[in-house]
Each structure stands twice: as C-alpha cells, then as structure tokens.
Amino acid sequence: MTPFSKAKVPKKAILLLGSGYGALKVAEDMAQAGIPVIWVTRAQHFLELPKGVEQVPEWPHDLNFQFRPLYLRVTRHPLVTPLTRARVQSLERSPEGYRVVVEQDPIYVDYDLCTGCSRCMEACPLVQQGRLPLSRTPAYCPSRALELDKRKISACRLECPLGVNVQAYMAFTAAGRFEEALDVIKEDNPLPGICGRVCHHPCEPSCRRGELDQAVAICDVKRFLSDYPLGREGTSPGKASQVSPVEPRRRERVAIVGSGPAGLTAAYYLAREGFQATIFEALPEPGGMLRWGIPSYRLPRNILDGEIRDILALGVELKCNARVGKEICLEELEREFDAIFLAVGAQQSTLLGIPGEDGEGCLGAVELLRAHHLGRKVEMGKKVAVIGGGNSAIDAARTALRLGAEEVSIFYRRERPDMPAQKAEIAAAEAEGVRIEFQVGPTRVVTQDGKVSGLELIHMEPGEEDDPGRKAPKPIAGS
C-alpha cells in the first residue's frame, strides 16, 4: 500500500481513478506535462488489472516486470500522489472544479523502516492457524514492504472495560506461547489473576463464536495464563516476585490514596513510565475491596498477594495504616508530591431508605464482609435476610452461612434473569442452601427494643422500562 500524507497532497490536481497499464501511462503523461496527479485505486498495487479484465494470451509472462521501471518512475514522481486501497467517498462540483473526499484503508506498517525480511510472518501466532494477516506485494512493485490486513476492533475487546486485546492473547494461547499471551493482557490489565476469577466478563456475551455454538471461555483462559507461571518449576505463590524493578526516569513523585484495584493499577502504569509512586492505605493490608469485600473462596489471598507483590516489585512504595486525614494530612501530601491520585473506592453500602434499617443487626453487605475479613466478631442470628441480587448480596449470603446462620434467604425485587450477580455464583449459593425469593421488596425493618426482629416485604410486578432497559419493579398494593 502507498501511504497517505496530507503534506504531499496538492490543493489542485487531476484525479485519476483505477489501475492497470493504461492508467500507468496516463499518470506518466500528465506528470511529464507538469500536471499534479492524485492517483487512486482500490487495488493493492497499480499494475493490478481492473475487475473483469484478463491478460491477453499473447502478452509476455514477464510483462509486469517490463513495466517495473516505469512503475517506479511514475509512483515516485514528485507530481504524483499514489493512493492504493483507497476509494472516493464524495465528489462535489464547485466554481473552481471538483472537491473530492478520498478514504484510504489504515496503514499499520512503516514503509520507511520495513525491509520485507519476513521475521514478523515467522513470529505471528496466526501462522499455525492458516490465517496469516500479513502479505507482500508482487516482486515487480516498487516496495517490498509487508502489508497488514488488520480488521476492525473485535466485539469482545469493545465490551471489555479495560480494552484488553482478547484476539491477540487468544492467538498466542492457541499457539502455546503462554508468556507472550500474558504480556498482552498486562499491557491493559495488571491484575489478570484477580480478573480471571472475579470479573463478570462482559466480553463473553458479545463473542461471535456464540452464534455458532458457545462463546470462547475468555475469562477462564485469562485465569489459566495468570496461573501458568505459578505451576512452573521453582515458582510458588509464597516466593518473592520475579518482576524486575523499573529505574525511575522521571523526577515527579505521585501519591496514591487507596490500594484497591484503581490505586494498584495507577501505581503499575506510573512505575512503568518511570514515575516514583507511593501508595497510602488506611487498613493493615493492601487490596481494598479485593481483600476486604470479596471472600477468599472466590479470590484466594495468595493470588491477590502475588499480583500486589509484582506491582510493588516495579519500585512502588506502600504505606499501610496511613489514613489520609488522620495519620497523614492532605496538605502534607500536597507539599511532598507533585500529584495526588484519590482511589478511595466505594466504602459504604447503599441505604434502602426504609424505616428500621438503622436497627441493631441490620448491616450493609460491604460492612459485613469488611468486618469479617478484618477478623472482627460479627453477631449472626439464626435467620438472615439479604436484600439485593448482585455479587455483594450473594457474597454476604454465603458468608452468613459460614458465620453460623441456619437459614439465609435472598429477597430480590426483579426476576431471576435480571439478577446482576454471576450465574455461577447464584448456582453456588443455592447449592449451599441459600433460598432466593423473587419479585419481593422490603418496606420496613421490624425492630424490638432497637434490635432487628423481622422484615416486612411487599410483592412486586414489572412496570415500565427504566434507563438500562429493564422493567422497573412496581409494588403490588395490599400484598
């Protein structure tokens, strides 16, 4: 492909459309006459014959090679702007002539640097699958540089909140090149082991493979790739990180308040760019909601600790038990650091807004899980009611069983397909004995002497659609 450059395009020129020997001769004649030419073709090169035109049998087999000197001379003429794999989008007449808009396919190869050595072809993981996206123009063309047929961004990558290049690491995985696949993930996601276990993987519902049979197990592959180094000889979760520190290349210092996923990710990329990053964490250990909000049966602590250890190994400094506003003031951070990134997260559960929810024994899921994981004693009655249908509600219900509750019920105001929690987590909760009742919502927490003694519920029915496109639940009067 001939690359497009706005600096080379003349304001006024003759537009020449098409390819072939005739077009080549026309371009030469106009250039020699001193007329600027913009030569546009959909073809990959200018000697490619138009559709429906075949070579005459009497033509010599090496005809294209005979045209090579002329091809070189014309396409490199200063008055000729050649554009391959391009098309006219619009053509408007004006008093000065015609105004033309030309669109060219994206170019991903730097022709000034590519020598056509084919090493990229050898390294491409798609070779083994017979889907090599690299090609080269015929030998009689001016450039022997390779061309990359790069498709649009895949649906799975568009759905990924981090934009991870799913197709790339899947291709490396299929080729057995697991370390390279993991490197691709870490370009956009420094916590693959964590996400491989707790991510709700919106990429999979959009996977086009599902139109044939079922979606590719993207999340499971990510988990496998993150665990692969742990299974190799000489590597275990308890050992020191194998990551090499990055030498600071910038004098700027950045303070990060909070060591949850946002704070850890910020520290990772800042360290890679050579900045000096320091994390301030209020609690005794880093991780934020990953540690204090997600149960260890979903996210093993050795996996969490290992990925945090890898980030710290880059040269990131961590200070725990350092609550901003208590152990250290914000003004002090402003004096000592060039920038401050606040990543304090969502530390409180959403209130229901019903009477009695301030009674003793009524806890938010976030508060319950944090207290339990911090080792604090949590008083748990025999019968526990959980309001909501998200992952936090499921985690709270399963944790309540582990804390000694004899009966745990989840009350959800919509239907089962509307539950935001992952299907596998819902199934696991039910397998453990959690009861789920649908289309019911709380109206009042019943208290006696300030303590919770019951829960008043009302039946719900689907109403009008809300902003996300789901039907908003509507209470059924008198139920």
C-alpha positions, 0 to 999 in steps of 0.5 A: 500500500502507498501511504497517505500524507496530507503534506504531499497532497496538492490543493489542485490536481487531476484525479485519476481513478483505477489501475492497470497499464493504461492508467500507468501511462496516463499518470506518466503523461500528465506528470511529464506535462507538469500536471499534479496527479492524485492517483487512486485505486482500490487495488493493492498495487497499480499494475493490478488489472481492473475487475473483469479484465484478463491478460491477453494470451499473447502478452509476455509472462514477464510483462509486469516486470517490463513495466517495473521501471516505469512503475517506479518512475511514475509512483515516485514522481514528485507530481504524483500522489499514489493512493492504493486501497483507497476509494472516493467517498464524495465528489462535489462540483464547485466554481473552481472544479471538483472537491473530492473526499478520498478514504484510504484503508489504515496503514499499520506498517512503516514503509520507511523502516520495513525491509520485507525480511519476513521475521514478523510472518515467522513470529505471528501466532496466526501462522499455525492457524492458516490465517496469516494477516500479513502479505507482500506485494508482487516482486515487480512493485516498487516496495517490498514492504509487508502489508497488514490486513488488520480488521476492525476492533473485535466485539469482545475487546469493545465490551471489555472495560479495560480494552484488553486485546482478547484476539491477540492473547487468544492467538498466542494461547492457541499457539502455546506461547503462554508468556507472550499471551500474558504480556498482552493482557498486562499491557491493559490489565495488571491484575489478570489473576484477580480478573480471571476469577472475579470479573463478570466478563462482559466480553463473553456475551458479545463473542461471535463464536456464540452464534455458532455454538458457545462463546470462547471461555475468555475469562477462564483462559485469562485465569489459566495464563495468570496461573501458568507461571505459578505451576512452573518449576521453582515458582510458588505463590509464597516466593518473592516476585520475579518482576524486575524493578523499573529505574525511575526516569522521571523526577515527579513523585505521585501519591496514591490514596487507596490500594484497591484495584484503581490505586494498584493499577495507577501505581503499575502504569506510573512505575512503568513510565518511570514515575516514583509512586507511593501508595497510602492505605488506611487498613493493615493490608493492601487490596481494598475491596479485593481483600476486604469485600470479596471472600477468599473462596472466590479470590484466594489471598495468595493470588491477590498477594502475588499480583500486589507483590509484582506491582510493588516489585516495579519500585512502588512504595506502600504505606499501610495504616496511613489514613489520609486525614488522620495519620497523614494530612492532605496538605502534607501530601500536597507539599511532598508530591507533585500529584495526588491520585484519590482511589478511595473506592466505594466504602459504604453500602447503599441505604434502602431508605426504609424505616428500621434499617438503622436497627441493631443487626441490620448491616450493609453487605460491604460492612459485613464482609469488611468486618469479617475479613478484618477478623472482627466478631460479627453477631449472626442470628439464626435467620438472615435476610439479604436484600439485593441480587448482585455479587455483594448480596450473594457474597454476604449470603454465603458468608452468613452461612459460614458465620453460623446462620441456619437459614439465609434467604435472598429477597430480590425485587426483579426476576431471576434473569435480571439478577446482576450477580454471576450465574455461577455464583447464584448456582453456588449459593443455592447449592449451599442452601441459600433460598432466593425469593423473587419479585419481593421488596422490603418496606420496613425493618421490624425492630424490638427494643432497637434490635432487628426482629423481622422484615416486612416485604411487599410483592412486586410486578414489572412496570415500565422500562427504566434507563438500562432497559429493564422493567422497573419493579412496581409494588403490588398494593395490599400484598 
